[in-house]
Amino acid sequence: MGEKTRLRHVAVAVESIDAALPLWKALGLELRHTEDIPSEGVRTAHLTAGGGEVELLEPLAGDTPVGRFLERQGPGLHHIALEVPDLTTALQRCSAAGLEPLGGEVRDGTEGMRVAFFHPRDTGGVLLELVEPAPKPV
């Protein structure tokens, strides 16, 4: 295995990305990308932070996973994402260890990535996302 797993991003649920951005920019982070993911009911903003990112999550509606999270817990840490070179191989290792992704499937993420989430009850209390980057253009 040549490539290693690395920290991709720490995701923070917010009521409003526009309202949250000034704080993160004051901390020296730069906005790199924003994207709506209608299938997940969320708007995302990715801010560079050294070799990783902070991802801000704003619900597109109240009855969405992030909307329900905010209603239950308020703004704050939502999940941690680890980047893996090959999601299929990583999921096979997870399955062998008795860990299955939420919904049992891979989802489409931002910027053409493939992702899978694992429930906090199975990962020591933290919602965990595995991310495989989109193939690089040839």
C-alpha positions as CSV (number, residue, x, y, z in Angstrom):
1,M,0.0,0.0,0.0
2,G,1.9,3.1,-1.3
3,E,-0.6,5.8,-0.4
4,K,-1.8,6.4,3.1
5,T,-5.0,7.5,4.7
6,R,-4.9,11.1,5.6
7,L,-7.2,13.6,7.4
8,R,-9.3,15.2,4.7
9,H,-11.5,17.6,6.6
10,V,-13.3,18.4,9.9
11,A,-16.9,19.3,9.2
12,V,-18.8,21.9,11.3
13,A,-22.6,22.3,11.1
14,V,-23.6,25.9,10.9
15,E,-26.9,27.7,10.6
16,S,-25.5,30.0,7.8
17,I,-22.2,29.6,5.9
18,D,-22.3,33.4,5.1
19,A,-22.5,34.2,8.8
20,A,-19.8,31.7,9.8
21,L,-17.2,32.6,7.1
22,P,-15.8,35.8,8.8
23,L,-14.7,33.8,11.9
24,W,-12.9,31.2,9.8
25,K,-11.3,33.8,7.5
26,A,-10.2,35.7,10.6
27,L,-8.4,32.6,11.7
28,G,-6.4,32.6,8.5
29,L,-8.4,30.0,6.5
30,E,-9.2,30.7,2.8
31,L,-12.4,29.7,1.1
32,R,-11.5,27.2,-1.6
33,H,-14.9,25.8,-2.8
34,T,-18.6,26.0,-2.2
35,E,-21.2,23.5,-3.5
36,D,-24.8,22.5,-2.9
37,I,-25.4,18.7,-2.6
38,P,-29.2,18.5,-3.1
39,S,-29.2,14.7,-2.5
40,E,-27.9,15.3,1.0
41,G,-29.8,18.5,1.6
42,V,-26.7,20.5,2.3
43,R,-24.6,23.5,1.1
44,T,-20.9,23.1,1.8
45,A,-18.0,25.5,2.0
46,H,-14.4,24.1,2.0
47,L,-11.7,26.2,3.7
48,T,-8.0,25.4,3.4
49,A,-6.3,24.6,6.7
50,G,-2.7,23.4,6.2
51,G,-2.8,20.0,4.5
52,G,-6.5,19.5,5.3
53,E,-9.7,21.5,5.3
54,V,-12.6,22.7,7.5
55,E,-15.9,22.0,5.8
56,L,-18.8,24.1,6.8
57,L,-22.3,22.5,6.4
58,E,-25.4,24.5,6.1
59,P,-28.8,22.7,5.7
60,L,-30.8,23.4,2.6
61,A,-33.9,22.7,4.6
62,G,-34.9,21.8,8.2
63,D,-35.8,18.2,7.4
64,T,-32.3,17.1,6.3
65,P,-29.6,15.3,8.1
66,V,-27.7,18.5,8.9
67,G,-30.9,20.4,9.7
68,R,-32.0,17.7,12.2
69,F,-28.5,17.7,13.7
70,L,-28.6,21.5,14.2
71,E,-32.1,21.2,15.8
72,R,-30.9,18.4,18.2
73,Q,-27.4,19.7,19.1
74,G,-26.9,23.2,17.7
75,P,-23.9,24.3,15.7
76,G,-20.7,22.4,16.1
77,L,-18.5,19.5,15.1
78,H,-20.5,17.3,12.7
79,H,-18.0,14.7,11.4
80,I,-14.4,13.9,10.6
81,A,-13.4,12.8,7.0
82,L,-10.5,10.6,6.2
83,E,-9.2,10.4,2.6
84,V,-8.3,7.0,1.3
85,P,-6.7,6.2,-2.0
86,D,-9.2,3.4,-2.9
87,L,-12.7,3.5,-1.2
88,T,-13.6,0.0,-2.3
89,T,-10.5,-1.5,-0.7
90,A,-11.0,0.6,2.5
91,L,-14.6,-0.6,2.7
92,Q,-13.5,-4.2,2.3
93,R,-11.1,-3.7,5.3
94,C,-13.8,-2.1,7.3
95,S,-16.3,-4.9,6.5
96,A,-13.7,-7.5,7.6
97,A,-13.5,-5.7,10.9
98,G,-17.3,-5.7,11.3
99,L,-17.8,-2.1,10.3
100,E,-20.5,-1.3,7.7
101,P,-21.3,2.1,6.2
102,L,-24.5,3.9,6.8
103,G,-27.1,2.7,4.3
104,G,-24.6,0.0,3.2
105,E,-23.5,2.1,0.3
106,V,-21.1,4.6,-1.3
107,R,-22.5,8.1,-2.0
108,D,-21.6,10.9,-4.3
109,G,-19.8,13.7,-2.5
110,T,-18.5,17.1,-3.4
111,E,-16.2,17.7,-6.4
112,G,-16.9,14.2,-7.9
113,M,-15.7,12.3,-4.8
114,R,-17.0,9.0,-3.6
115,V,-17.8,8.8,0.1
116,A,-19.2,6.5,2.8
117,F,-20.3,7.4,6.3
118,F,-20.1,5.3,9.5
119,H,-22.4,5.8,12.4
120,P,-21.0,7.3,15.6
121,R,-22.1,4.3,17.7
122,D,-19.7,2.2,15.7
123,T,-16.7,4.6,15.6
124,G,-16.3,5.8,19.2
125,G,-18.9,8.5,19.2
126,V,-17.8,10.4,16.0
127,L,-19.6,10.4,12.6
128,L,-16.8,9.3,10.3
129,E,-16.6,9.8,6.5
130,L,-14.3,8.0,4.2
131,V,-13.5,10.0,1.0
132,E,-12.0,8.8,-2.3
133,P,-10.9,11.8,-4.4
134,A,-12.3,12.1,-7.9
135,P,-9.9,10.8,-10.6
136,K,-7.5,13.4,-11.9
137,P,-8.2,14.6,-15.4
138,V,-5.9,13.0,-18.0
